[in-house]
Amino acid sequence: MISIIHSGNQFNTSEHSQRIAKETADYWSCLNLTRDSEARYGTRLEDDVVVLPSLRPMIASLIYQMDVTVGKVDYAKLYHTNKRRYISNVPQIIAVSLLLSSLLHWLLSPRPVLSLMGCLFLLIHLRNQGNLFPADFRYAVTGSVYVTASESCCTPAVFFRTSSIPDSLMLEKSFTGRAKDHILDESRFIGRESDFNLVS
């Protein structure tokens, strides 16, 4: 279901705070349209996101986890920036770093200069892109998206449990003028986020 929202409120979008207020009002108005839906879940996508070709199996995996494995979750964020992905993947990154460094050292130990260069290259690569590797690898092996505790920021795509929408709409009134991601993060609702970006 695609809904186009024409807000009745007039906002001066040249001011940052008014632009945030308009975006938030439009977001909650769109969410309000799905409150009586018979579907168990609804997705809110911003107009500038591009979904991945494999979105459908990823969403099926997410629904399974929200229904069965992670308990009562009201929403799941489907995207977060690369620089904010570190928290949930730190143990995996450390394990991969140690494993690959040991392998490099074993392969290149007769050549200490190459060993040092290989370890430095690996360190730089893992520092810049290593936090993406655990999610990509896990999805390639299991075909499943892993959900972690939600971090602040990033709501271009959010997957809502429809039964939680009426209560979440009450939040808009108590957080008037706040950005929608702050409203979700500071609410009493239980949120998660996918470790794999389902949109870009």
Number of C-alpha atoms within 10 A of each C-alpha: 6 7 11 8 13 9 13 8 8 8 15 11 13 8 10 10 15 15 16 17 20 19 20 20 22 18 17 19 18 18 20 15 13 19 19 11 13 9 11 11 17 19 19 20 18 13 8 9 13 13 14 12 10 10 13 12 13 21 17 13 17 22 18 14 17 19 13 10 11 12 10 13 16 20 24 25 28 27 22 24 10 13 11 13 18 15 12 16 17 14 12 16 19 14 11 16 18 12 12 16 19 14 13 18 18 11 12 17 14 10 10 11 11 15 18 16 13 17 20 13 12 17 15 12 12 17 13 12 11 23 24 19 16 18 20 15 11 15 16 11 8 9 14 19 27 18 22 17 15 19 17 14 17 17 21 19 23 21 22 21 21 21 17 16 22 14 11 22 15 11 17 20 9 11 15 13 18 16 20 23 17 14 20 21 15 12 13 11 16 15 22 22 24 20 26 22 22 22 17 14
